[in-house]
Amino acid sequence: MPRSDEIKAWIVRNFAPDVDPADLPDDYDLLASGLISSLSLVRLVSGLAAEFDVDIDAADLRPEYFRSVTSITEFVGAALQPQA
C-alpha cells in the first residue's frame, strides 16, 4: 500500500471515521477545512511519529507540513530518509 494511502487511512480512522479514505483527496486542506484543528494537530503529529517510527521535533511543527495528505506524505518520506 502506498504511504499516502496509509496516511489517508490513518487520518480517516482517527479524525473522520464516517469518510471513506478514497473520498479524501490528497490535496484536501485538512487545516483550513477544520478536519484537523490546532488541538488535533498534536494528536496527528504524535500518531504519525508512532505509526511511521519517525522523530518529529519542535522545529518540524509547521502547519505547511501537515496541511494535506500530500504534504504529510512528503514530510514523512523526508523524515525517513537517512541523514547524511
C-alpha positions as CSV (number, residue, x, y, z in Angstrom):
1,M,0.0,0.0,0.0
2,P,1.4,3.4,-0.9
3,R,2.4,5.6,2.1
4,S,-0.1,8.2,1.1
5,D,-2.9,5.6,1.3
6,E,-1.6,4.6,4.8
7,I,-1.6,8.2,5.9
8,K,-5.0,8.8,4.5
9,A,-6.4,5.7,6.2
10,W,-4.9,6.8,9.5
11,I,-6.3,10.3,9.2
12,V,-9.8,9.0,8.4
13,R,-9.7,6.3,11.1
14,N,-8.7,8.9,13.7
15,F,-10.5,12.1,12.6
16,A,-13.2,11.3,10.1
17,P,-14.5,7.7,10.6
18,D,-17.6,8.4,8.6
19,V,-15.5,9.2,5.5
20,D,-14.2,6.6,3.0
21,P,-10.5,7.1,2.6
22,A,-11.0,7.0,-1.2
23,D,-13.2,10.1,-0.9
24,L,-10.5,12.2,0.8
25,P,-8.4,14.0,-1.9
26,D,-4.7,14.0,-1.3
27,D,-4.6,17.8,-1.7
28,Y,-7.6,18.4,0.6
29,D,-6.7,21.2,3.1
30,L,-7.1,19.4,6.4
31,L,-6.4,22.5,8.5
32,A,-8.5,25.1,6.6
33,S,-11.4,22.7,6.4
34,G,-11.3,22.1,10.2
35,L,-10.9,18.4,9.9
36,I,-7.6,18.8,11.8
37,S,-7.8,21.6,14.4
38,S,-4.9,23.1,16.3
39,L,-5.6,20.7,19.2
40,S,-5.9,17.6,17.0
41,L,-2.7,18.6,15.2
42,V,-0.8,17.4,18.3
43,R,-2.6,14.1,18.1
44,L,-1.8,13.9,14.4
45,V,1.9,14.6,14.9
46,S,2.2,12.1,17.7
47,G,0.2,9.5,15.8
48,L,2.4,9.9,12.7
49,A,5.5,9.6,14.8
50,A,4.3,6.3,16.3
51,E,2.8,4.9,13.1
52,F,5.8,5.6,10.9
53,D,8.5,5.5,13.5
54,V,9.8,8.9,12.7
55,D,11.2,11.5,15.1
56,I,9.3,14.8,14.9
57,D,10.8,17.7,16.9
58,A,9.6,21.2,17.6
59,A,11.3,22.6,14.6
60,D,9.1,20.3,12.4
61,L,5.8,21.6,13.8
62,R,5.0,23.8,10.8
63,P,1.4,23.8,9.6
64,E,2.5,23.6,6.0
65,Y,3.9,20.1,6.7
66,F,0.6,18.8,7.9
67,R,-1.9,20.7,5.7
68,S,-2.8,17.8,3.3
69,V,-2.1,14.1,2.7
70,T,0.4,15.1,0.1
71,S,2.4,17.4,2.4
72,I,2.3,14.8,5.2
73,T,3.5,12.1,2.8
74,E,6.4,14.3,1.7
75,F,7.2,15.2,5.3
76,V,7.2,11.5,6.4
77,G,9.2,10.5,3.4
78,A,11.8,13.1,4.1
79,A,11.9,12.1,7.8
80,L,12.5,8.5,6.9
81,Q,15.5,9.3,4.6
82,P,18.9,8.6,6.2
83,Q,20.7,11.7,7.3
84,A,23.9,12.4,5.5
